[in-house]
Each structure stands twice: as structure tokens, then as C-alpha cells.
Amino acid sequence: IGHPARVAILNYLHASQTCINSDLVQELGLAQATISQHLKELKELGIIQGSIEGTSICYCINAEKWAHMSQLFSDFFSEYSNLQKSSCC
């Protein structure tokens, strides 16, 4: 998720609820190959899912995986927000 293009893709998918790969190219202004590589990574992680519709592929956020990740991050941040401020370094 750490790449800005992946964050932009996720933001776009969340806002639109679905998209076609070519929409992302126009929206983000990145090369088709770049978008495809980031979509592949997000799909392999299970964060997004896609379906083929004719010659287009529609992607959306995998709600189940998203909820799981949200809980993990929430737990992580709440655990560390309870730490006392220290002068480490």
C-alpha cells in the first residue's frame, strides 16, 4: 500500500465504487503499464478484486479484506497511542 500510486488507486476505487482500468489511466495520469502493475500488486494482496467485462476489467475494493486491514491498523495505532512520549534519539 505504501506507494502513492496505490493509495491514489484505492482512493479512486473507494470514491467510484467500481472502475474500468482505462478510467484509472485517465484519472491518475500514469502509464497503462504502471497502473496495471499496481493493480496486480493490490489484487495479489487481496485488497482489490476484479472481473472481466468484455474487453474491460472492472475493479473494486474487497470489503472483507478492507475491514480486516482497517481493524489491524486501528489496533496498531491505538496500542502505540497509549505509549508515553519519550525522547528516543
Buried (B, 14 or more C-beta within 10 A) or exposed (E): EEEEBBEBBBEBBEEBEEBBBEBBBEBBEBEEEEBBBBBEBBBEEEBBBBEEEEEEBBBBBBEEBBEEBEEEEEEEEEEEEEEEEEEEE
